[in-house]
């Protein structure tokens, strides 16, 4: 665990990693009315001023009619600026009203939490932490989640939902101040996910908790630092090997998750180290379930990719890959799912 935390970049590096095209796009989505206003008004004023200059309206030494034309032009400019100011004020009012509606909804949630019974400790923690995340206070929520999860005051489903909100963000309409992108909070969420990964499978075969987005897809809309991506991969692998193959598949075959998500990562992930790490885990699953893997996952492009030697893969992941190949508990003789006591609690 210490080695994992040491591999994370510094605070400044994490912040700089979140700056880029994604940051620009998020700002454009929340400020598009002002951008359209500038695009419409600025060229209009520029053309009006250029026309006035070419017509000689600013030639003060000209005849009296020029002064009359100049006065009319200045009146037009003043009226245009007044219209712009009115539209600008309307846009500001619109943004303020949207924030106010969001605040009132959250206040309603907070008051509802106060009505919960005092002995409903888990429900209170879940509500408070969810409200913190929706208010954009992800760092505080992660600090509170750490001891609460350790003490059993937060269940795995709630914890993974909170981690998912921090790691993958949400739509601008669902947040108080636009999309939630906090590299530091993402780092802490990724560490928490790895730390409690072996607790995520339940006692019932095939049922487990995980960050919802990564149950179906790999790539997120918001930028995620490579170190956090590596932590998500490690959490996936840890959850996988925490139970034997028959727990995932009653016939002891290739588990659908996380195989499909790892395959998407190996195909589309832009970071080479993360992509290579996913490929190493996939290669181990291919060696363990060769026939099923060839039918369901393997393509010509991936076949050549998995055959190549992968660089940048840490020892921890190579050890996990070897566990999948040989040390993973074999399927039971009767092929039925086994009930396994929950570990790590």
RODO-2510 file (C-alpha; in nm, 4 decimals, decimal comma):
residues 345
     n   res          X          Y          Z
     1     x     0,0000     0,0000     0,0000
     2     x     0,2821     0,2366     0,0831
     3     x     0,4434     0,1684    -0,2537
     4     x     0,1183     0,2529    -0,4278
     5     x     0,0874     0,5842    -0,2483
     6     x     0,4494     0,6754    -0,3164
     7     x     0,3945     0,6302    -0,6880
     8     x     0,1342     0,9031    -0,6988
     9     x     0,2492     1,2369    -0,8320
    10     x     0,2820     1,5426    -0,6123
    11     x    -0,0027     1,7818    -0,5500
    12     x     0,1201     2,0293    -0,8095
    13     x     0,1652     1,7599    -1,0721
    14     x    -0,1812     1,6253    -1,0073
    15     x    -0,3329     1,9685    -1,0483
    16     x    -0,1444     2,0413    -1,3698
    17     x    -0,2513     1,7058    -1,5137
    18     x    -0,6169     1,8103    -1,4910
    19     x    -0,5563     2,1268    -1,6946
    20     x    -0,5944     2,1002    -2,0698
    21     x    -0,8537     2,0443    -2,3339
    22     x    -1,0978     1,8939    -2,0848
    23     x    -1,0814     2,2035    -1,8654
    24     x    -1,1481     2,4336    -2,1636
    25     x    -1,4427     2,2230    -2,2758
    26     x    -1,6025     2,2279    -1,9301
    27     x    -1,5718     2,6062    -1,9119
    28     x    -1,7242     2,6458    -2,2575
    29     x    -2,0197     2,4291    -2,1585
    30     x    -2,1001     2,6480    -1,8575
    31     x    -2,0272     2,9860    -2,0233
    32     x    -2,1684     2,9242    -2,3718
    33     x    -2,4335     3,2036    -2,3460
    34     x    -2,1613     3,4614    -2,2858
    35     x    -1,9511     3,3216    -2,5685
    36     x    -2,2441     3,3507    -2,8102
    37     x    -2,3110     3,7032    -2,6868
    38     x    -1,9523     3,8048    -2,7544
    39     x    -1,9530     3,6394    -3,0981
    40     x    -2,2693     3,8276    -3,1985
    41     x    -2,1995     4,1713    -3,0507
    42     x    -1,8272     4,2276    -3,0983
    43     x    -1,8261     4,1847    -3,4796
    44     x    -2,1378     4,4057    -3,5030
    45     x    -1,9724     4,6890    -3,3122
    46     x    -1,6510     4,6475    -3,5089
    47     x    -1,8341     4,6704    -3,8442
    48     x    -2,0308     4,9725    -3,7263
    49     x    -1,7148     5,1534    -3,6157
    50     x    -1,5326     5,0644    -3,9381
    51     x    -1,8234     5,1923    -4,1478
    52     x    -1,8344     5,5181    -3,9512
    53     x    -1,4611     5,5739    -3,9997
    54     x    -1,4819     5,5100    -4,3748
    55     x    -1,7803     5,7444    -4,4062
    56     x    -1,5828     6,0237    -4,2415
    57     x    -1,8109     6,0610    -3,9424
    58     x    -1,5107     6,1296    -3,7221
    59     x    -1,3805     6,4106    -3,9433
    60     x    -1,4624     6,6913    -3,6992
    61     x    -1,3458     6,9592    -3,9414
    62     x    -1,6242     6,8690    -4,1877
    63     x    -1,9627     7,0377    -4,2408
    64     x    -2,2351     7,0621    -3,9806
    65     x    -2,4167     6,7633    -4,1298
    66     x    -2,1245     6,5461    -4,0234
    67     x    -2,1878     6,6407    -3,6603
    68     x    -2,5511     6,5430    -3,6999
    69     x    -2,4513     6,2072    -3,8488
    70     x    -2,1980     6,1585    -3,5706
    71     x    -2,4633     6,2233    -3,3084
    72     x    -2,6956     5,9702    -3,4702
    73     x    -2,4163     5,7160    -3,4852
    74     x    -2,3260     5,7649    -3,1201
    75     x    -2,6928     5,7251    -3,0318
    76     x    -2,6952     5,3948    -3,2189
    77     x    -2,3828     5,2813    -3,0357
    78     x    -2,5289     5,3787    -2,7000
    79     x    -2,8520     5,1930    -2,7722
    80     x    -2,6549     4,8856    -2,8794
    81     x    -2,4478     4,8928    -2,5629
    82     x    -2,7636     4,9261    -2,3557
    83     x    -2,9112     4,6233    -2,5271
    84     x    -2,5915     4,4285    -2,4649
    85     x    -2,5978     4,5258    -2,0980
    86     x    -2,9602     4,4130    -2,0690
    87     x    -2,8878     4,0755    -2,2289
    88     x    -2,5770     4,0341    -2,0129
    89     x    -2,7782     4,1060    -1,6965
    90     x    -3,0420     3,8530    -1,8070
    91     x    -2,7729     3,5873    -1,8515
    92     x    -2,6308     3,6610    -1,5077
    93     x    -2,9780     3,6364    -1,3570
    94     x    -3,0316     3,3049    -1,5323
    95     x    -2,7073     3,1634    -1,3896
    96     x    -2,7913     3,2946    -1,0423
    97     x    -3,1385     3,1399    -1,0532
    98     x    -2,9920     2,8041    -1,1559
    99     x    -2,7505     2,8107    -0,8611
   100     x    -3,0283     2,9158    -0,6278
   101     x    -3,2492     2,6263    -0,7388
   102     x    -2,9628     2,3858    -0,6799
   103     x    -2,9005     2,5331    -0,3350
   104     x    -3,2665     2,5028    -0,2383
   105     x    -3,2750     2,1392    -0,3495
   106     x    -2,9689     2,0595    -0,1408
   107     x    -3,1135     2,2415     0,1597
   108     x    -3,4226     2,0251     0,1265
   109     x    -3,2013     1,7164     0,1281
   110     x    -3,0182     1,8358     0,4386
   111     x    -3,3447     1,8999     0,6226
   112     x    -3,4656     1,5560     0,5200
   113     x    -3,1504     1,4020     0,6680
   114     x    -3,2243     1,5733     0,9988
   115     x    -3,5562     1,3886     1,0107
   116     x    -3,3886     1,0465     1,0000
   117     x    -3,3927     0,8525     1,3285
   118     x    -3,0840     0,8976     1,5416
   119     x    -3,0154     0,5246     1,5418
   120     x    -3,0061     0,5159     1,1579
   121     x    -2,6327     0,5800     1,1599
   122     x    -2,5547     0,4291     0,8198
   123     x    -2,8349     0,6218     0,6520
   124     x    -2,7142     0,9475     0,8061
   125     x    -2,3544     0,8927     0,6990
   126     x    -2,4620     0,7993     0,3481
   127     x    -2,6783     1,1092     0,3159
   128     x    -2,4210     1,3490     0,4589
   129     x    -2,1365     1,2178     0,2439
   130     x    -2,3531     1,2230    -0,0693
   131     x    -2,4514     1,5827     0,0025
   132     x    -2,0848     1,6785     0,0473
   133     x    -1,9994     1,5326    -0,2913
   134     x    -2,2921     1,7030    -0,4646
   135     x    -2,1880     2,0328    -0,3059
   136     x    -1,8429     1,9926    -0,4590
   137     x    -1,6614     1,9159    -0,1329
   138     x    -1,5046     1,5918    -0,2559
   139     x    -1,1849     1,6221    -0,0499
   140     x    -1,3777     1,6568     0,2749
   141     x    -1,6065     1,3682     0,1764
   142     x    -1,3074     1,1423     0,1078
   143     x    -1,1484     1,2292     0,4446
   144     x    -1,4732     1,1469     0,6249
   145     x    -1,5269     0,8311     0,4193
   146     x    -1,1889     0,6865     0,5208
   147     x    -1,2638     0,6300     0,8941
   148     x    -1,6368     0,5772     0,8390
   149     x    -1,5721     0,2898     0,5988
   150     x    -1,3113     0,1426     0,8314
   151     x    -1,5594     0,1479     1,1219
   152     x    -1,8381    -0,0091     0,9149
   153     x    -2,0567     0,3023     0,9238
   154     x    -2,0752     0,3122     0,5429
   155     x    -2,1714     0,0109     0,3338
   156     x    -1,9786    -0,0930     0,0226
   157     x    -2,2525     0,0140    -0,2208
   158     x    -2,2613     0,3682    -0,0818
   159     x    -1,8821     0,3919    -0,0646
   160     x    -1,8338     0,2850    -0,4264
   161     x    -2,1040     0,5289    -0,5402
   162     x    -1,9195     0,8119    -0,3651
   163     x    -1,5884     0,7020    -0,5164
   164     x    -1,7511     0,6851    -0,8577
   165     x    -1,8814     1,0412    -0,8299
   166     x    -1,5304     1,1627    -0,7560
   167     x    -1,3507     0,9480    -1,0135
   168     x    -1,5905     0,9922    -1,3047
   169     x    -1,7716     1,3153    -1,2206
   170     x    -2,1210     1,3977    -1,3443
   171     x    -2,3189     1,6172    -1,5779
   172     x    -2,3024     1,9931    -1,5221
   173     x    -2,6749     2,0094    -1,4460
   174     x    -2,6256     1,7712    -1,1537
   175     x    -2,3539     1,9725    -0,9807
   176     x    -2,3562     2,3030    -0,7964
   177     x    -2,0581     2,4490    -0,9816
   178     x    -2,0267     2,2486    -1,3019
   179     x    -1,8414     1,9233    -1,3444
   180     x    -1,6459     1,8031    -1,0453
   181     x    -1,2831     1,7624    -1,1422
   182     x    -1,0443     1,7558    -0,8462
   183     x    -0,7206     1,5657    -0,9065
   184     x    -0,6398     1,5499    -0,5345
   185     x    -0,9814     1,4055    -0,4499
   186     x    -0,9428     1,1600    -0,7382
   187     x    -0,6116     1,0468    -0,5931
   188     x    -0,7625     0,9878    -0,2504
   189     x    -1,0649     0,8093    -0,3985
   190     x    -0,8394     0,5774    -0,5997
   191     x    -0,6343     0,4913    -0,2899
   192     x    -0,9518     0,4152    -0,0931
   193     x    -1,0796     0,1942    -0,3747
   194     x    -0,7600    -0,0140    -0,3728
   195     x    -0,7459    -0,0245     0,0056
   196     x    -1,0940    -0,1790     0,0368
   197     x    -1,1054    -0,3746    -0,2890
   198     x    -1,1036    -0,7150    -0,1194
   199     x    -1,4187    -0,6180     0,0748
   200     x    -1,6264    -0,5425    -0,2330
   201     x    -1,7384    -0,8996    -0,3218
   202     x    -2,0373    -1,0047    -0,1118
   203     x    -2,1071    -1,3441     0,0430
   204     x    -2,3435    -1,4319    -0,2420
   205     x    -2,1777    -1,5641    -0,5561
   206     x    -2,1539    -1,3154    -0,8421
   207     x    -2,2651    -1,0116    -0,6403
   208     x    -2,0164    -0,7363    -0,5635
   209     x    -1,9885    -0,3596    -0,5374
   210     x    -1,7679    -0,1444    -0,7589
   211     x    -1,7565     0,2000    -0,9170
   212     x    -2,0607     0,1891    -1,1442
   213     x    -1,8994     0,3422    -1,4506
   214     x    -1,6250     0,0787    -1,4583
   215     x    -1,8764    -0,2040    -1,4601
   216     x    -1,9493    -0,1266    -1,8271
   217     x    -1,6905     0,1142    -1,9656
   218     x    -1,3324     0,2189    -1,9190
   219     x    -1,2922     0,5697    -2,0574
   220     x    -1,4462     0,8516    -1,8533
   221     x    -1,5695     1,1897    -1,9730
   222     x    -1,3517     1,3744    -1,7228
   223     x    -0,9740     1,3619    -1,7141
   224     x    -0,8364     1,0999    -1,4752
   225     x    -0,4648     1,1042    -1,3806
   226     x    -0,2718     0,7944    -1,4967
   227     x    -0,1872     0,7042    -1,1366
   228     x    -0,5571     0,6929    -1,0487
   229     x    -0,6221     0,4758    -1,3546
   230     x    -0,3555     0,2329    -1,2379
   231     x    -0,5259     0,2192    -0,8980
   232     x    -0,8598     0,1384    -1,0626
   233     x    -0,6921    -0,1451    -1,2545
   234     x    -0,5385    -0,2790    -0,9333
   235     x    -0,8763    -0,2627    -0,7592
   236     x    -1,0369    -0,4557    -1,0472
   237     x    -0,7712    -0,7247    -1,0297
   238     x    -0,7948    -0,7459    -0,6507
   239     x    -1,1732    -0,7879    -0,6605
   240     x    -1,1336    -1,0545    -0,9290
   241     x    -0,8853    -1,2762    -0,7434
   242     x    -1,0612    -1,2281    -0,4078
   243     x    -1,3013    -1,5029    -0,5177
   244     x    -1,2394    -1,8219    -0,7123
   245     x    -1,3530    -1,8658    -1,0752
   246     x    -1,6695    -2,0546    -0,9790
   247     x    -1,7827    -1,7567    -0,7699
   248     x    -1,7781    -1,5440    -1,0861
   249     x    -1,9048    -1,8096    -1,3225
   250     x    -2,0895    -2,1187    -1,2004
   251     x    -1,9149    -2,3237    -1,4692
   252     x    -1,5741    -2,1881    -1,3686
   253     x    -1,5333    -2,0102    -1,7029
   254     x    -1,4084    -1,6689    -1,8098
   255     x    -1,5763    -1,3936    -1,6020
   256     x    -1,7420    -1,1264    -1,8134
   257     x    -1,6309    -0,8539    -1,5735
   258     x    -1,3658    -0,7211    -1,5634
   259     x    -1,2543    -0,8928    -1,8853
   260     x    -1,4585    -0,6683    -2,1164
   261     x    -1,3542    -0,3496    -1,9378
   262     x    -0,9874    -0,4539    -1,9450
   263     x    -1,0196    -0,5246    -2,3176
   264     x    -1,1592    -0,1746    -2,3776
   265     x    -0,8729    -0,0284    -2,1759
   266     x    -0,6161    -0,2245    -2,3780
   267     x    -0,7704    -0,0964    -2,7022
   268     x    -0,8530     0,2690    -2,6250
   269     x    -0,6490     0,3897    -2,3263
   270     x    -0,4098     0,6683    -2,4429
   271     x    -0,1560     0,6211    -2,1616
   272     x     0,0915     0,3518    -2,2613
   273     x     0,1699     0,2206    -1,9119
   274     x    -0,1963     0,1863    -1,8217
   275     x    -0,2675     0,0202    -2,1557
   276     x     0,0220    -0,2217    -2,1122
   277     x    -0,0860    -0,3097    -1,7580
   278     x    -0,4352    -0,3925    -1,8786
   279     x    -0,2850    -0,6065    -2,1561
   280     x    -0,0782    -0,8049    -1,9033
   281     x    -0,3907    -0,8830    -1,7000
   282     x    -0,5772    -0,9781    -2,0161
   283     x    -0,2939    -1,2074    -2,1221
   284     x    -0,3225    -1,3881    -1,7884
   285     x    -0,6980    -1,4349    -1,8383
   286     x    -0,6317    -1,5621    -2,1895
   287     x    -0,3846    -1,8191    -2,0582
   288     x    -0,6310    -1,9278    -1,7885
   289     x    -0,9348    -1,9489    -2,0209
   290     x    -0,7888    -1,9862    -2,3733
   291     x    -1,0930    -2,1183    -2,5593
   292     x    -1,3491    -1,8762    -2,4169
   293     x    -1,1093    -1,5845    -2,4483
   294     x    -1,0511    -1,6542    -2,8182
   295     x    -1,4259    -1,6666    -2,8866
   296     x    -1,5406    -1,3664    -2,6830
   297     x    -1,2519    -1,1218    -2,6649
   298     x    -0,9595    -1,1936    -2,8873
   299     x    -0,9252    -1,0210    -3,2254
   300     x    -0,6347    -1,0041    -3,4685
   301     x    -0,5230    -0,6669    -3,3386
   302     x    -0,5460    -0,7700    -2,9737
   303     x    -0,3815    -1,1048    -3,0441
   304     x    -0,0667    -0,9335    -3,1670
   305     x    -0,0840    -0,6786    -2,8862
   306     x    -0,1013    -0,9382    -2,6097
   307     x     0,1880    -1,1323    -2,7604
   308     x     0,4299    -0,8386    -2,7289
   309     x     0,6446    -0,7781    -2,4229
   310     x     0,4929    -0,5014    -2,2116
   311     x     0,7027    -0,2234    -2,0615
   312     x     0,6116    -0,0037    -1,7677
   313     x     0,4177    -0,2764    -1,5829
   314     x     0,4980    -0,2877    -1,2119
   315     x     0,5858    -0,5976    -1,0130
   316     x     0,2540    -0,5923    -0,8251
   317     x     0,0574    -0,6327    -1,1481
   318     x     0,2863    -0,9048    -1,2793
   319     x     0,2351    -1,0953    -0,9541
   320     x    -0,1420    -1,0589    -0,9894
   321     x    -0,1159    -1,1900    -1,3448
   322     x     0,0760    -1,4938    -1,2233
   323     x    -0,1878    -1,5522    -0,9558
   324     x    -0,4586    -1,5539    -1,2226
   325     x    -0,2588    -1,8036    -1,4275
   326     x    -0,1702    -2,0514    -1,1574
   327     x    -0,2389    -1,9537    -0,7973
   328     x    -0,6041    -1,8609    -0,8420
   329     x    -0,8170    -2,1221    -0,6674
   330     x    -0,9287    -2,3773    -0,9263
   331     x    -1,2968    -2,4468    -1,0032
   332     x    -1,4705    -2,6941    -0,7770
   333     x    -1,5258    -3,0485    -0,9003
   334     x    -1,9046    -3,0141    -0,9306
   335     x    -1,8800    -2,6757    -1,1082
   336     x    -2,1089    -2,4993    -0,8600
   337     x    -2,0500    -2,1574    -0,7147
   338     x    -1,8909    -2,1692    -0,3730
   339     x    -2,0017    -1,9605    -0,0776
   340     x    -1,6918    -1,7839     0,0536
   341     x    -1,6681    -1,5842     0,3739
   342     x    -1,6143    -1,2137     0,3142
   343     x    -1,2524    -1,1175     0,3647
   344     x    -1,0982    -0,7983     0,4897
   345     x    -1,3659    -0,7132     0,7454
***
